[in-house]
Amino acid sequence: MIKKIIVSACLLISFVSFAQQGTASPYSFFGIGDTRFKGTLENRSMAGVAVEQDSIHLNIENPASYASLGQTTFTVGGSFGTSTLKTTDKSEKAQRATFDYLALGIPMGKFGAAFGLIPVTSVGYKIQNDNTDTQNATSTQLQGKGGVNRVFFGLGYKIKKNWTIGADAQYNFGKITTTSIELVTGVQNATKETNASELSGVSFNIGTMYQTKIDKKLSLFTSLNYTFASTLNSNSTRVIAVDGDPDPYEVPAHEDNLKLPNKITFGAGIGEARKWLIGTTVAFQGNGQLANYYNAASNVSYEKYQKYAIGGYYIPNYASFTSQLSRITYRAGLKYEKLGLIVNNESIKDVGMTLGAGIPLGNGSFSNVNVGLEFGKRGTTSADLVQENYFKFSLSFSFNDRWFVKSKFN
């Protein structure tokens, strides 16, 4: 059954991942877009805390987790989000439905492997400045779409019962298209500029996870992973046209090497396995060189990314065979992020809260459906900027099965 689900989901999502517009944030204009959370809904519902060596849930943030899988695990997730974009005197609403991830993890004794597809960044904005009531004034409309996706393959290895290591190889690819339209009041034809940037590059990630008993019930969980700095090749074209002109001007292709910075993430938690856990995660990322030739701006710079999060889960009775409600996993978390972007001398921050639940699919099954809520605030109305108040509803499925097991009976 799981194999049929995987094939169907891969065919659908491989198309959706290229067609979707995964954000409505005006901050996605800068760099290579709005950075997406690179993990499963189970972890995002705990604000990104992912420190436990889980045997039935796939943790795609740290490849060391693959070695702990007990069953073949296929997971897929998506979200629907709404946001209110505010300035000091205006307010607008936007909404988006997005694909979040697709991944498959396979246990192989002391080894574990995983591969999948995840969006890394999204571009999706539409900004309009209407001055058509003023003679000789310029009205502008900016629009962008696209982003960067990632295909990854990773291996984990269990050094000891409580200690695992792992590594991911990742291929990043995508396309970002931006359009700028300018119209001078009193002039019949508008000027349109279209920029298209093809992006590609390879990156690598390594990690380790360790857990140990504190006493008979309590355990300490730790996680460490490191993403190496890498290069993203950008091949850009520009076309400038005037309405009604059948022969637009094409600028020769321009190549840039964008620098993706290194990133280190550390997490630790304490809890009773399959009962409760509370943990924290901190992440630091270096300065990136992400400005392409068409979106570089004098009022924009990049700084080090930082994240601080706390989260956890609670399961009333994991082993219950009589009460489905007792086996539900309840999750929650809080996060604070400095996004690494400075606009008009203001550091852009994201503060949010997450809630979620994992609902088993039938008694005796390790498969589950996960729902999550996330709400928070990004940016500020200071310095002529935009504040985003956002809400996101997410849904994912995690299917577990035993593969490569020879049946003893026909």
C-alpha positions, 0 to 999 in steps of 0.5 A: 500500500505504501508503495502505491501512495509513494508513486502517486504522491511523487507524480503529483508533487513533482509538478506542484513543487515547480508551479507553486508560489510558496510565499506572499512576503515582500521580503522574498524580493531580496536574495534568493527569496523567503527561506522555508523551514527544512523539516517535517511537520512533527518537528516544525510543530515543536518550533524546530526542536528535533533531538530525539532518535525517533524510530517511526518519524523521519527527521530530515534536518539531521541525517544522523537520525536515519540510522534510528529508523525501525520501519520504512517511512514515507512522509509528505506535507503541505500548508495553507497560510494567510498573512496580513501585510501592514505599513504605518497607514495601509493593510492588505491580506494574502494567502497561499497553499504550498507543498512543504516536503516529500521524503522516504527513509529506509532502515538497513541494519546499522545503516539508514538512508533517506531521500526526498524533495523539499523547497528551500526558498520561495519568491512570491510578491506583488507590490504596486505604487499607484500614482495615476492621479498625478500628471507626469508621475510614475506608477510601478508594479513589481511582481516575483515568483519561483524559488529554489528546491532541493533534492537530497540523499543521505546516509546514517550509521549507528556507531553505538546503540545511543550514538549515530552519525550521518551525512546528506548530499543535496542538489539545489535548483530552481528559477526566479522570475521578476517583472517590473512595469512602469507607467508615466501618467499621460504616456500611453505605453508602459515599460516592462522589464522581465528578469529570469534567473536559473539557479543550481548548485550542490551542498552538503550537511553532516550531523550526529545525535547522542542520547543517554539515560539520566535515571530509570525513566529520564533520558538526555537527548542531543543533536548537532548538525553542520551545513557547509558553505556552498555556491549557487550558480545563477544564470540570468537574462533580462528583457526590456519591452515597451507596450506595442513594440514587437521587438523587445531588447534582450540583455546578454545573459549574466552569470553570478556565483551566489554564496550560501553560508555555513550553518551550525545547529545544536539541540538538547532535550530531556524527557521520557521516551514515548511519553514527553520531551522538552527541548531547545534548539539554537542555530547560527548561520554566517553572512551570505552573498545572495544579492543577484544583479537585478535585486541588489539594493543600496539599502539592503545588506545581509547579517548572520542568521540566528534562531532560538527555539523551545518546544516539546511533546506529550503522549498520554498513553503511547501503548494504549489499545483501547483509546485512540485519544490516549495515543495522540501526540500533542506538540508545541513550541516558541521561536525567535529568529533573526533572518539575516536580512537588514533593510533600511538599517532594520534587522528583520526578525520573526517571532512565532508560536507553533501547536500540533498533534499527531493522530495514529491511523488505526490501532496497532499502526505506526502510521499517523496524520499530523496537523499543525498551527503556526502564527507569529509576526515578521518584520516591522512597520518602522523605517517604512517597512512592512510587518507581516502577521501570519497564520499557517495551517499544515497537514502531513502524513507519515506512513510506516511499513516493513520492506525487504522482509521475506514472508514465511507463509504464502 
